[in-house]
């Protein structure tokens, strides 16, 4: 049986790296923006008349942290599988 090493064509390598990097970057930027908006909601919501806004802001901060962690783990897994498919090249 012939020894075959799976590898992506060189013409696909750079666009795939670019797409993966931009997707992860945009996702993390969105998570940071969500966290900043959450903190803004908390700041505005500390007015006694807007306690619900502060509660929603705290939830937004929590979910933006969870989202950033998920994006980081997912992008690391995708890049690891992608690098394995290159056959070490």
N, C-alpha and C positions, 0 to 999 in steps of 0.2 A: 504494500500500500504506500503510495507516495506521501511524503511529508509536506503538508500544506500549512503555511502560516497565514491566518486571516489578517488582512490589512485593508485599510481604506485607500482609495486612489488619492494621490497627492493633490489633485484638483479639488477634492472634497475636504481635505484636512483643514485648511485655513477658514473657509466659510463656516464649518461646523464649530470650530473653536470660537469664532466671532459670535455666532448665534448663542452658544452656551454662555459665554462671558456677558454678553449684553442682557440676556434674559435674567441671569442671576443678579446683575447690577441693577436692572430696573426693578426687580422684585424687592431687593434690599432697600433701594431708594424709596419705594412705596411703603415699606415697613417703617422706615425712619420718619417719613412724612406722617404716617398714621400715629406714630408715637408722639410726635410734636403736636399734632392736633388734639390728641388725647390729653396731653399736659395743658394745652390751652383751655380745653373744656373743663378740666379740674380747676384751673385758676378762676375761670368765670363762674363755675358752679359753686364756689365756696361762698357766694352770696346766698344768704339764707333763703331767698326766694327761688333759687335754682339748684336745689340739691340733687334733682334727677340728672341734671347736666353733668355734675361732678361724678356721679355714679357711672354714667355712660362713658365719661372720659377715662375713668379708672379701668373700665372694661376694655376700652380702646387701647390703652397702654399695654395691658396684659396680652391682648390678642396680637398686637403688633410685635411684641417680643416673641410670642409663640410662632407667628408667621415668619419672622426673620430667622429663627432657629430652624424651622422647617425648610425654608429656602436654602439655608446653608448646608443642611444635611443632604437635601435632595440634589443640589448642584455638585456636592462632593461625590455622591454615589454615581451620578451620571458621568462625571469626568473620570471617575475610577473605571467604570465599565467601558467608557470610550477609549481610555488608555490601554485597557486590556485587549480591546479589539484591534488595536494598532499592531499588536504582536511585538511590543517593545521597540518598534521603529520610531 
